[in-house]
Structure formats: structure tokens, C-alpha cells
């Protein structure tokens, strides 16, 4: 009797297990692969974005280092020029040529004035960029705007337009961001951030839902800057549209 009960119990458990297995949902293998590919594509895009950001910051640091070295060289040259002008002025005064001495004095003042202006431009840009790196975004936005208002034609203005565009994009101020990114290369032909600025315009249009315009920007970057990080990221973006 006990043997029969055990047999019945075993059969019942087997049937119940079979019923559960039959009730389990069947996952389509193709859908699973598609989901996995989508996740992989998103991960690749995120990694590419991070690499781009790192490269931008590294490039900016290298540029700042180069500019500081150039500033140091210019200051040394200006100091040398000032010494020579003062010596020349002294010689002229001793020789009694006061008119020429006055002219030399004006040259000294002009050289000193140029040095002060260059130093002020660099200091103003460094202030804004440091605030950006320290994630003090509101202060950075204000500082970049002030820099562009005071020094609209300086070489560093191109970079200031780019970082200000980034800040507007972060705050979802798309029209302002578009204006700043376009100013990078429209006002400064050959600017070193042209490729990244055009890439950002593509990303901006993608956020707006304008796939056609986004694709046009990505194609432009991929064609004109194929070997840069921005060009490679643009090709990756094209594969997703």
C-alpha cells in the first residue's frame, strides 16, 4: 500500500512539473539577440562618448600648456625688447636726440601694453575653463560669456564658443547651443575644435528628433575628419540611424 502511495505521489509530481514547464513562457531567441545587440550598441556609444570627452580635455590641457609656454616665450622676448629700447633711449638722451628718445619711449609703452593684454586674455580664459573642469557650470557659463564679450576676436574665443555650447546643450538650451557650436568654425576657419563642434550639432539634431539633419552632420564629420575621434564616433552614430 505504501509502495502504491509513493508511486502515485511520484507520478503526480512528474505531471505537475510537466505542467509548469508547459506553462513557462517561451522567449524568442531572435528577440533576445536583438536586445543584446541593442544593449551592446548603447554601451559602445557611451564608451565612445567618454573617450571623446577625455580626448577633448587632454587636447585642451595640451593646448593650455602650449599657450603658457608661448606666453612665457613672448614675455621673455618683450622683456628683452624693453631692455634694448631702454638702452637705446638712454643712448639717444645722452646724445641729445630727445625727439627720437620720446619715440622710443612710446614703443616701450606699446610693447608693455601688448604684454598686459595677452596676459589678461589668457587669465580670463583659464578662469572660465577651470570653472568648467571643476563642474561649476553656472559660473563657467557666465565667465565664457564675459570672455566672448571682451575678447570676441581672440584665438581662444573659438574654444570659448565650444565650451559655452556644451553648457547650453547640458541645460537643454538647444538654440543657444546651436549658435555657439556653429560660431566655432564659422567665425574661426580652421579652428581646432571644428570636427567636434559639427559632431555636437549632429547630436543636437538627434536630440531634437531630426534624424535627417543629424545624419547630414555625422556624414560631414566622417568625411572631412575620418581619422579623428569625432570622425570615428560619427561613423558609429551613422550605424544607429
GIGI-V623041 format. One line per field, one symbol per residue. phi: phi as a letter, one per 40 degrees, with the letter a starting at -180 (. if undefined). burial: + if it has 24 or more other ideal C-beta (glycine too) atoms within 12 Angstrom, else -. A space follows every 10 residues. Layout:
# GIGI-V623041
phi->???
burial->???
This chain:
# GIGI-V623041
phi->.cccdccccc cccccccccc cccccccccc cccccccccc cccccccccc cccccccccc cccccccccc cccccccccc cccccccccc cccccgcccc cccccccccc cccccccccc cccccdcccc ccccgccccc cccccccccc bcbcdccccc dccccdcccc cgcccccccc cccdbccbdg dcbdcccccc ccccccccgc cccccccccc ccccbccccc cccccccccc c
burial->---------- ---------- ---------- ---------- ----+--++- -+--++---+ --++--+--- +------+-- -+--+---+- ---------- ---+---+-- +---+--+-- ++-++++++- ++-------+ +-+++-++-- +--+++++++ ++++++++++ ---+-+++-+ +++++-++-- ++++++++++ ++++++---- ---++-++-+ ++--+--+++ ++++++++-- +
